[in-house]
Amino acid sequence: MSVNREDVEKIVAAIGGKDNIEVATHCVTRLRFSLLDESKVDKQALDDNELAKGYFSTQGQFQVIIGPGIVDKAYEQLIAITGGQRASKEDVKAAAIKHKSPIQQFIKTLSDIFIPLLPALVTAGLLLGINNLLTGSDIFFKGQSLVEVYPQWADFAAIVNTIASTAFTFLPALVGWSAATRFGGSPLLGVVLGLILVNPSLLSAYDYAAAYNEGTVPTWDLFGLHINAVGYQGQVLPMLVAAYVLVTIEKWLNRTVPDSFKLLVVAPVALLVTGFLAFVVIGPVTFALGNWLTAGVVWVFSTVPWLGGLLYGGLYAPLVITGMHHTFLAVDLQLINSTGGTFLWPMLALSNIAQGAAALAMMFVIRTQKMKSLSATTSVTAFLGVTEPAVFGVNVRFKYPLFMGMIGSAIGGVLLTMNNVRAFAVGVGGLPGFLAINVGNWGIFFIGMAIALVIPFVGTLLWGKLVTRKQTTTTEATEEDLADIAIDKVQDGRSPIPASDAVVANSSASAERVDTLDLPSPISGQAVPLDQVPDPAFAEKQMGEGIAIEPTEGKVYAPFDGNVAHVIDKSKHALILEHTSGVQILVHIGIDTVGLKGDGFKAHVATGDTVTKGQLLLEFDMDMIRSAGYATISPIIVPVGQDLIQRIEELPGHADAGETPVLRIHLNGAST
C-alpha cells in the first residue's frame, strides 16, 4: 500500500503545521503527536482527509489513526515533510506531560510512582483488613477481640499482621524505588534511602502519637539543634520529596564527578546529604505541615462544626495521598484521653467507605478486565479500613472517583459533626467502624455510612457512563491505546489451523485466481464478532473490519501463503501478514500487551519473511500475560484502505480444526 504525500501534508496542516509539532512518533496503527497547541487542530480537515481514519486526544497526546501496514510509510513522509527528528513513544509521552496543568502533572507523577506498587499494596491491604477483624475489639464480642476469646488464633493473627504490615512499614523503601525510577535516578539508592527512613533504631511513626502525648519523643542533639529521631513508616510525602532531592543530587554528581571516582563519590555523597536533609529539613517540615493542619482543623471544629466536617470529611482522602493523615492520630488519641471521644475518627471511617464505594463503582464503568479486578479488590480493602490501594490504584488514576468519594464523605462529615458523633476508640476505619462509635450515635453514623456508600457509588457510576458515552460519540480515549482495550465477554473455544486449509479459493478459474478468501483463525480459540468489543476503535471499525479471538493456545499460525509485512520488533505483540493477492491482516495479541515490552513473546519470523499456511509465526505465554494483568483476547483486523476488498463477513462461533472460517473476505473481481 502506498501513501500519498499530499494526504500527509494535509494532516500536517490540519494539526497546525510543522511548527505546532513538538514531537512525533507512531505505533502499529496511529501517528502520535505532542502538539504545542491543540486548539490549532482543524478537525474538519482531518475528517475530510481520506488517509486519516480517525483522531483523538488523550493524556496530552494527539493521535491520528492511519491503519496498520501504512502508518510507518505515513510517518516516513511526515519526517520528510516536517524535517523533524525521529522519536520514540516514550519521547512523545514525556513531551505530552509538559502540556498538562501542574495538578495533572502531579497526579500523573503519583500514578506513575504508585501503580508499580499496587500488587504489594493490595495484598497488604487485604491482609490488614483480615487482621483488623481478628484483633479488633467489639466486632464479634463486646469488649473483646476474636483472638482474646479464642487465643488459639492469636499466633495466626500475629503472622498475618507481620505479613500484612511489612509493605506499609517499609512503604518508604518501596516508594523510594519507584520514585527514583520515575525521576530518572538509581532505584537501588531510592530503596536504601527509604530503608534509612525506617531504620529500627528510630521511633516508629506508628508510636509517635503516644510518645508525643507522653512527651517521650527521642531527639538527636546536632550541635545544639534538636532533631526528632522518628521514622517515617507508612508515610509518602517525606519519601517523595527526599527521593526527588536524592535523584537531583545524584544526577548532578554524575555530571560533575570523573568516571574513575563515581563509585566512591556519587552514592555515598548523595545518600549522606539527602539523609541529613530528610531528618533535618524534609521530615520536620512535613511534620510541621501536619501539625499546622491539625491545629487548624481543631479550631474549625470548635468554631464552625459543619465547616469542619465538610473540610475534614472531604479532604481526608487527599491527606492519605500525601501521608499526612498519620499526624491526626495524635489528635484522635488526645481527644479520646481528654474528652472521652474523638470527632475526627468517625469521618475517617466514612472517607474510607466513600473511596471504596467509588472504586467499586468503577468496576461497572471500566472496560478492561485488569482494572475491573483491581477496582473490586481495592474496594474491599477500603471497606476494611485500608484505602491506599483504592486511592492510588483506581481513584487517583481516573480522578472523578476520587472527587465523588470526597463529595460523599464531605456530606457525611457534615451530618456527623452537626450531631456531635464521636468515637470512643480508634477502630477499623471502614464498614466495621460503627463498633468504635458511641452506641447512642449509631443511628446517625449508619445514615452517614449510607451517604458515604450511595453518593460516591451512584455519582461515579453516572459520571463514568456519561464519560464513556461521550468517548463513544467523539472517539476520545481514556486508555493509552484505543487499540488496546480489554474484552471480557467471550467464551473459550479453539480453532487450530491445519496447514492444508488456510485459504480457500472460491473461483471456477485457475487456482491463482481468488475471488473470496475464507480465513481460518490464526490463533486457536473462540471467534467473537468485532462489534461486541466495548471500544469505539474496534466496534466502530475505525481501523478496519475483523473479528476477535479468545485464545486457548499461545501460538500464532500463518492462515495463508504470503509474507510478513511487519513485526513489532520490541514488543512482538502484533504482526501484519500479506496474502499473495495483496490482502493484509493485522494480528494483535492481547490487549495493552505492548506494556510487556516483549516479555512472554517469541517471534519465529521477521519483517519481510515469506511464510506458508500453517507455519508457526509467533508464540506467547498466556499465563504470563494474564498474571501481569493483561487480557489475552486478540483482534484480527483487515486494515482499511485496501481497494481490492469489496466486503468482509464476520463468522463468529466455535471454529473447529479450521473447518469453520472466522472471516470471509470478498474481493473486487478476481485477484492473482
C-alpha positions in Angstrom: 0.0 0.0 0.0 1.3 3.4 -0.9 0.8 6.7 0.9 0.0 9.9 -0.9 2.4 12.6 0.2 -0.3 15.2 -0.3 -2.5 13.5 2.2 0.3 13.6 4.8 0.9 17.3 4.0 -2.8 17.9 4.7 -2.6 16.1 8.0 0.4 18.3 9.0 -1.5 21.4 8.0 -4.7 20.2 9.9 -2.8 19.8 13.1 -1.5 23.3 13.0 1.5 23.0 10.7 5.0 21.6 11.4 5.8 24.5 13.8 3.0 23.2 16.1 4.6 19.7 16.3 6.8 19.3 19.3 7.5 15.5 18.9 6.0 12.8 16.6 6.2 9.0 16.6 3.9 6.2 15.5 2.7 2.8 16.7 1.2 -0.1 14.8 -1.9 1.9 13.8 -1.5 5.6 14.6 0.6 8.7 14.3 1.2 10.1 17.8 1.9 13.8 18.3 2.8 16.1 21.2 1.4 19.4 19.9 2.3 22.8 21.3 -1.3 24.0 20.9 -4.1 21.5 20.3 -6.6 24.4 19.8 -5.0 24.9 16.3 -6.2 21.4 15.1 -8.6 21.6 12.2 -10.9 18.7 12.9 -12.9 19.2 9.8 -9.8 19.0 7.7 -8.9 15.7 9.3 -12.5 14.4 8.8 -12.1 15.2 5.1 -8.7 13.5 4.8 -9.0 10.0 3.3 -5.8 8.9 4.9 -6.9 9.8 8.4 -9.4 7.1 9.7 -10.0 8.9 13.0 -8.3 11.0 15.6 -8.5 11.7 19.3 -6.6 13.3 22.2 -5.6 11.5 25.3 -3.1 12.2 28.1 -1.6 15.1 26.3 -1.1 13.2 23.1 -3.0 13.9 19.8 -3.3 10.7 17.8 -4.3 10.3 14.2 -5.5 6.8 13.2 -3.9 5.8 9.9 -4.1 2.0 10.0 -1.6 -0.9 10.2 0.6 -1.5 7.2 0.7 2.1 6.1 1.3 4.1 9.2 5.0 3.6 9.1 5.0 4.9 5.5 2.9 7.9 6.5 5.5 8.5 9.3 8.3 8.4 6.8 6.5 11.0 4.7 5.8 13.1 7.8 9.5 13.2 8.8 10.5 14.2 5.3 7.8 16.9 5.1 8.5 18.4 8.6 12.2 17.9 8.7 11.8 16.7 12.3 13.7 14.0 14.1 12.5 10.5 14.8 11.2 10.0 18.3 10.1 7.0 20.4 6.7 6.5 22.1 8.4 7.4 25.4 9.6 10.7 23.9 6.1 11.7 23.0 4.8 10.7 26.4 7.4 12.8 28.1 6.7 15.8 25.9 2.9 15.4 26.4 3.2 15.6 30.1 4.7 19.1 29.9 1.4 20.4 28.3 -0.6 19.3 31.3 -1.5 21.6 34.2 0.6 21.3 37.4 -2.2 19.4 39.1 -2.5 17.0 36.2 1.3 16.5 36.2 1.3 15.9 39.9 -1.5 13.3 39.7 0.3 11.7 36.7 3.5 11.5 38.6 1.8 10.0 41.6 0.1 7.4 39.4 3.4 6.5 37.7 5.0 6.0 41.1 2.3 4.0 42.8 0.9 1.8 40.0 4.0 -0.4 40.1 3.5 -0.8 43.9 -0.1 -1.9 43.6 0.5 -5.7 44.0 2.2 -5.1 47.3 -0.3 -2.5 48.5 -3.4 -4.6 47.5 -2.0 -7.7 49.2 -1.1 -5.8 52.4 -4.5 -4.0 52.4 -6.5 -7.3 52.2 -4.4 -8.9 54.9 -4.5 -5.9 57.2 -8.3 -6.0 56.8 -8.3 -9.6 57.9 -6.0 -8.8 60.8 -8.3 -5.9 61.9 -11.3 -8.3 62.0 -9.3 -10.8 64.1 -7.8 -8.3 66.6 -10.4 -5.5 66.8 -12.4 -5.3 70.0 -16.2 -5.1 70.0 -16.5 -6.5 66.5 -17.7 -10.0 67.3 -17.7 -9.9 71.2 -18.4 -7.0 73.5 -15.2 -5.5 74.9 -13.1 -8.3 73.4 -11.5 -9.3 70.2 -11.8 -12.6 68.4 -8.3 -13.6 69.4 -9.0 -12.8 73.0 -12.0 -15.1 73.1 -10.2 -17.7 71.1 -6.5 -17.4 72.0 -5.5 -20.3 69.7 -6.0 -17.8 66.8 -3.6 -15.3 68.4 -0.4 -16.5 66.7 -2.2 -16.9 63.4 -3.3 -13.3 63.6 0.3 -12.3 64.6 1.7 -13.9 61.5 -1.0 -12.4 59.3 -0.1 -9.0 60.8 3.6 -9.5 60.2 3.0 -10.3 56.5 0.4 -7.6 56.1 2.2 -4.7 57.8 5.5 -5.2 56.1 4.6 -3.4 52.9 3.3 -0.4 54.8 6.1 -0.4 57.4 8.6 -0.3 54.6 6.5 1.8 52.3 9.2 4.5 52.1 11.6 1.9 50.6 9.0 0.9 48.0 8.2 4.5 47.2 11.9 5.3 47.1 12.5 2.6 44.5 9.6 3.6 42.3 10.1 7.4 42.7 13.8 7.2 42.0 13.0 5.2 38.8 10.3 7.8 37.8 12.6 10.7 38.4 15.4 9.1 36.4 17.8 8.1 39.2 19.1 4.8 40.7 16.3 2.6 42.0 18.8 1.0 44.4 19.7 4.3 46.0 16.0 5.0 46.4 15.5 1.7 48.2 18.4 2.4 50.5 17.1 5.9 51.3 13.7 4.5 52.1 15.2 1.9 54.5 17.2 4.7 56.2 14.0 6.5 57.0 12.5 3.4 58.6 15.7 2.2 60.5 14.7 0.2 63.6 16.8 2.4 65.8 14.3 5.3 65.1 11.0 5.7 66.9 8.4 4.2 64.7 5.9 6.6 63.2 3.1 4.4 64.5 4.3 5.1 68.0 4.9 8.8 67.6 1.4 9.8 68.7 1.6 8.1 72.0 5.2 9.3 72.6 4.2 12.8 71.7 1.3 12.8 74.2 3.7 11.4 76.8 6.5 13.8 76.0 8.9 11.0 75.3 9.8 11.6 71.6 13.6 10.8 71.3 15.8 13.5 69.8 19.3 14.0 68.4 21.5 16.9 69.5 23.1 18.1 66.3 25.5 20.8 67.5 22.7 22.3 69.6 20.0 21.6 67.0 17.5 19.1 68.4 16.1 16.8 65.7 13.3 14.2 66.4 14.7 10.7 65.9 11.5 9.5 64.3 10.9 7.1 61.4 8.6 7.5 58.5 6.8 4.2 58.4 3.7 4.2 56.1 4.4 7.8 55.0 4.6 9.1 51.5 5.2 12.8 51.2 8.6 12.8 53.0 9.8 10.0 50.9 8.6 11.6 47.6 10.4 14.9 48.4 13.5 13.0 49.6 13.6 10.8 46.5 13.4 13.9 44.3 16.3 15.6 46.2 18.3 12.3 46.0 17.9 12.0 42.3 18.7 15.7 41.7 21.9 15.3 43.7 22.8 12.0 42.0 22.3 13.5 38.5 24.5 16.5 39.4 27.2 14.3 40.8 27.1 12.0 37.7 27.7 15.1 35.5 30.4 16.5 37.7 32.5 13.7 39.1 35.0 12.0 36.8 34.1 8.4 35.9 37.1 6.9 37.9 35.7 8.4 41.1 32.0 7.9 40.6 31.8 4.6 42.6 33.4 6.2 45.6 31.6 9.6 45.4 28.2 9.5 43.8 26.2 7.1 46.0 27.8 7.9 49.4 27.5 11.7 48.9 24.0 11.6 47.5 22.7 9.3 50.4 24.6 11.3 53.1 23.4 14.7 52.0 19.8 13.5 51.3 19.7 11.6 54.6 20.6 14.6 56.6 18.2 16.8 54.7 15.4 14.2 55.3 15.9 14.2 59.0 16.8 17.9 59.5 14.5 19.6 56.9 12.2 17.4 54.9 10.8 15.4 57.8 10.3 18.2 60.2 8.7 20.4 57.6 6.2 17.7 56.6 5.5 17.1 60.3 5.1 20.8 60.9 2.6 20.9 58.0 0.7 18.1 59.6 0.7 19.8 63.0 -0.5 23.1 61.5 -3.2 21.3 59.7 -4.2 19.6 63.0 -4.4 22.8 64.9 -6.4 24.4 62.1 -8.9 21.6 61.9 -9.4 21.6 65.7 -10.0 25.3 65.6 -12.5 25.0 62.8 -14.4 22.2 64.5 -14.7 24.2 67.7 -15.8 27.3 65.9 -17.9 26.1 62.9 -18.6 22.4 63.3 -20.4 21.9 60.0 -17.5 23.5 58.1 -15.0 21.3 59.9 -17.0 18.2 58.9 -17.2 19.4 55.3 -13.4 20.1 55.1 -12.1 17.1 57.0 -14.6 14.7 55.6 -13.9 15.9 52.1 -10.2 16.3 52.3 -9.2 13.2 54.2 -8.5 11.2 51.0 -6.0 13.8 49.7 -4.3 13.6 53.1 -3.9 9.9 52.6 -2.3 10.7 49.2 0.3 12.8 51.0 0.7 10.5 54.0 -0.1 13.4 56.4 -3.2 11.6 57.7 -0.9 9.8 60.3 -0.5 13.1 62.1 -4.2 13.2 63.0 -3.8 10.0 65.1 -2.2 12.1 67.8 -5.2 14.4 67.8 -7.6 11.4 68.0 -5.7 10.0 71.0 -5.6 13.3 72.7 -9.3 13.9 72.2 -10.1 10.5 73.5 -7.9 10.9 76.6 -9.2 14.4 77.4 -12.9 14.4 76.3 -13.7 10.7 76.1 -14.2 10.7 72.3 -12.9 11.9 69.0 -14.9 13.7 66.3 -12.2 13.1 63.7 -12.1 9.3 63.5 -15.8 8.7 62.5 -15.2 10.9 59.4 -12.0 8.9 58.6 -14.2 5.7 58.6 -16.7 7.4 56.2 -13.9 8.6 53.9 -12.6 5.1 53.6 -16.1 3.8 52.9 -16.7 6.5 50.3 -13.4 5.9 48.5 -14.2 2.2 48.5 -17.7 2.8 47.1 -16.2 5.0 44.3 -13.6 2.3 43.4 -16.3 -0.4 43.4 -18.4 1.7 41.0 -15.5 1.8 38.6 -15.8 -1.9 38.2 -19.1 -1.2 36.3 -17.5 1.6 34.3 -14.1 0.4 33.2 -13.8 -1.8 30.2 -10.5 -3.5 31.0 -10.6 -6.8 32.9 -7.4 -5.8 34.6 -8.9 -2.6 36.0 -12.2 -4.3 36.8 -10.4 -6.8 39.1 -8.3 -4.1 40.6 -11.5 -2.0 41.4 -13.2 -4.9 43.1 -10.2 -5.9 45.1 -9.2 -2.4 46.3 -12.7 -1.5 47.2 -12.7 -4.5 49.6 -9.5 -3.2 51.3 -11.1 0.2 51.6 -14.2 -1.2 53.2 -12.0 -3.0 55.7 -10.1 0.2 56.6 -7.1 0.5 54.2 -7.7 3.0 51.4 -4.3 3.4 49.8 -4.8 0.6 47.2 -8.1 2.1 46.1 -7.0 5.7 46.2 -3.7 5.2 44.4 -4.7 2.3 42.2 -8.1 3.4 40.9 -9.4 6.7 42.1 -6.4 9.0 41.6 -5.8 7.4 38.2 -9.3 8.2 36.9 -9.7 11.4 39.0 -13.5 11.7 39.1 -13.9 8.6 41.5 -11.6 10.4 44.0 -13.8 13.6 43.8 -17.0 11.6 44.1 -15.7 9.9 47.2 -14.7 13.3 48.6 -18.2 14.7 48.0 -19.8 11.7 49.7 -17.6 11.8 52.7 -17.9 15.6 53.0 -21.7 15.4 53.2 -21.5 12.5 55.7 -18.9 14.5 57.7 -21.3 17.5 57.9 -24.0 15.1 59.2 -21.7 13.6 61.9 -20.3 16.9 63.2 -23.8 18.6 63.3 -24.9 15.7 65.5 -21.7 15.5 67.6 -20.9 11.9 66.6 -17.8 10.7 68.4 -15.8 7.5 68.6 -14.6 6.3 72.0 -11.7 4.5 70.4 -9.7 4.2 67.2 -11.1 1.1 65.5 -11.4 -0.4 62.0 -11.8 2.6 59.7 -14.3 1.0 57.3 -17.6 -0.8 57.4 -16.9 -2.3 60.8 -16.1 1.2 62.1 -19.5 1.6 63.8 -18.3 -0.7 66.6 -16.0 2.1 67.8 -18.8 4.7 67.8 -20.7 5.5 70.9 -23.8 3.4 70.9 -26.0 6.4 71.2 -24.6 7.8 67.9 -25.1 4.5 65.9 -28.3 5.7 64.2 -26.7 8.9 62.8 -23.5 7.1 61.9 -25.4 4.4 60.0 -27.1 7.2 58.0 -23.6 8.7 57.4 -22.4 5.3 56.2 -25.3 5.1 53.8 -24.5 8.5 52.4 -20.8 7.5 52.0 -21.8 4.4 50.2 -24.6 5.7 47.9 -23.4 9.1 46.8 -19.9 8.1 45.6 -21.1 4.9 44.0 -24.0 6.4 42.1 -22.1 9.6 41.3 -19.1 7.7 40.0 -21.3 5.3 38.0 -23.4 8.0 36.4 -20.4 10.3 35.6 -18.4 7.3 34.3 -21.3 6.3 32.0 -21.5 9.8 30.8 -17.8 10.0 30.1 -18.0 6.6 28.3 -20.9 7.7 26.2 -19.0 10.9 25.2 -16.0 8.9 24.3 -18.1 6.6 22.1 -19.5 9.6 20.2 -16.3 11.6 20.0 -13.8 8.7 19.6 -11.8 10.0 22.5 -10.0 7.5 24.7 -9.3 7.2 28.4 -6.8 4.4 28.0 -3.4 5.0 26.5 -4.1 2.9 23.4 -7.5 2.8 21.7 -6.5 -0.5 20.0 -5.5 -2.0 23.4 -8.8 -2.2 25.4 -9.6 -5.4 27.2 -12.5 -7.6 26.1 -14.0 -9.8 28.7 -17.4 -11.0 27.3 -16.1 -14.0 25.5 -16.1 -17.8 25.9 -13.3 -20.2 25.4 -13.0 -22.4 22.3 -10.4 -23.4 19.8 -9.7 -23.2 16.2 -6.4 -24.9 15.3 -5.1 -24.3 11.8 -4.3 -27.3 9.6 -1.7 -26.5 7.0 -3.9 -27.8 4.2 -6.8 -25.5 4.6 -5.7 -22.0 5.5 -7.1 -20.3 2.4 -10.0 -21.3 0.1 -10.1 -20.0 -3.4 -13.7 -19.9 -4.5 -13.3 -19.4 -8.2 -14.0 -21.5 -11.2 -10.9 -20.1 -12.9 -7.3 -21.1 -12.3 -6.0 -21.8 -8.8 -4.2 -18.5 -8.8 -7.4 -16.5 -9.2 -9.0 -15.6 -5.9 -12.5 -14.1 -5.5 -13.1 -14.9 -1.9 -10.7 -15.7 1.0 -12.1 -17.9 3.7 -9.8 -17.1 6.6 -9.4 -19.6 9.5 -8.3 -18.1 12.8 -4.5 -17.8 13.0 -4.9 -18.5 16.8 -6.7 -21.4 18.4 -9.8 -20.1 20.2 -13.3 -18.8 20.1 -14.3 -16.2 17.4 -16.3 -13.2 18.7 -18.0 -10.6 16.4 -15.9 -7.4 16.4 -18.9 -5.2 17.0 -19.2 -6.7 20.5 -15.9 -5.2 21.5 -16.7 -2.4 24.0 -14.4 0.1 22.3 -15.1 2.6 19.5 -11.8 1.9 17.7 -12.8 -1.7 17.2 -16.6 -1.7 17.5 -16.9 1.2 15.0 -14.2 -0.4 12.9 -12.1 2.7 12.6 -9.0 0.6 11.9 -10.8 -2.0 9.8 -13.2 -4.8 10.0 -12.4 -8.1 11.5 -13.0 -10.4 14.4 -11.7 -11.1 17.9 -10.3 -14.4 19.2 -10.1 -15.6 22.8 -7.0 -17.9 22.6 -6.7 -21.3 24.1 -3.2 -21.9 22.9 -0.3 -19.5 22.9 0.6 -19.9 19.2 0.0 -17.9 16.0 0.0 -19.7 12.7 0.0 -18.4 9.2 -3.6 -18.6 7.8 -2.4 -18.4 4.2 0.7 -18.3 1.9 2.2 -14.9 1.8 4.8 -12.7 3.6 5.3 -10.9 6.8 4.7 -7.2 6.1 5.6 -6.1 9.6 6.5 -7.4 13.0 6.6 -5.1 16.1 10.3 -5.6 16.9 10.5 -4.8 20.6 7.2 -5.9 21.9 6.5 -8.7 19.4 2.8 -8.4 20.3 1.5 -7.7 16.8 2.3 -8.5 13.2 0.9 -7.8 9.7 0.6 -10.6 7.2 0.1 -10.1 3.4 -1.6 -12.7 1.2 -0.3 -13.3 -2.3 -3.4 -11.5 -3.5 -2.3 -8.3 -1.7 -4.8 -8.6 1.2 -3.3 -7.7 4.5 -4.4 -8.6 8.0 -3.3 -7.4 11.4 -2.9 -10.0 14.2 -2.8 -8.2 17.6 -2.0 -10.5 20.6 -3.7 -9.5 23.8 -4.8 -6.1 25.0 -2.2 -3.4 26.0 0.4 -6.1 25.9 2.8 -3.6 24.4 3.5 -2.8 28.0 5.2 -6.2 28.5 8.0 -5.0 26.1 8.4 -8.4 24.6 8.4 -10.5 27.8 6.4 -13.7 27.2 6.6 -13.4 23.4 8.8 -15.3 20.9 8.7 -14.4 17.3 9.7 -17.1 14.8 9.6 -14.8 11.8 10.8 -11.3 10.9 9.6 -8.5 8.7 9.9 -9.5 5.0 9.9 -13.3 5.6 7.9 -15.5 3.2 5.5 -17.8 5.1 3.4 -20.8 4.2 0.0 -21.6 5.5 0.1 -23.4 8.9 3.6 -22.2 9.6 4.3 -21.2 13.3 4.8 -17.4 13.4 4.8 -16.4 17.0 4.4 -17.9 20.5 3.1 -16.1 23.6 2.8 -17.2 27.2 -0.8 -16.8 28.1 -0.3 -17.4 31.8 2.4 -14.8 32.0 0.2 -12.3 30.1 -2.7 -12.9 32.5 -0.6 -12.9 35.6 0.7 -9.5 34.6 -2.9 -8.3 34.5 -3.4 -8.2 30.7 -6.2 -9.7 28.7 -5.3 -12.3 26.1 -8.2 -11.5 23.7 -6.7 -10.9 20.3 -8.3 -8.9 17.5 -7.8 -10.0 13.9 -8.2 -6.9 11.7 -8.4 -6.4 8.0 -7.0 -2.8 7.8 -9.0 -0.2 6.0 -7.8 1.4 2.7 -7.4 -1.9 0.7 -9.1 -1.1 -2.6 -9.1 -4.7 -3.7 -11.5 -5.7 -0.9 -15.3 -5.4 -1.6 -16.7 -6.5 1.7 -15.9 -8.7 4.7 -18.1 -11.1 6.6 -17.6 -11.9 10.3 -18.1 -15.6 11.0 -18.3 -15.9 14.8 -18.6 -19.1 16.8 -16.6 -22.1 17.5 -14.0 -22.7 14.8 -13.0 -26.3 14.9 -9.9 -27.5 13.1 -10.1 -24.7 10.5 -13.3 -26.1 9.1 -15.3 -23.0 10.0 -13.6 -19.8 8.8 -13.7 -16.7 11.0 -13.6 -14.2 8.2 -14.8 -14.3 4.6 -13.1 -11.6 2.5 -14.9 -10.8 -0.8 -12.6 -9.2 -3.4 -13.4 -6.8 -6.2 -13.2 -9.3 -9.0 -10.6 -12.0 -9.3 -7.2 -11.3 -7.9 -4.0 -13.1 -8.6 
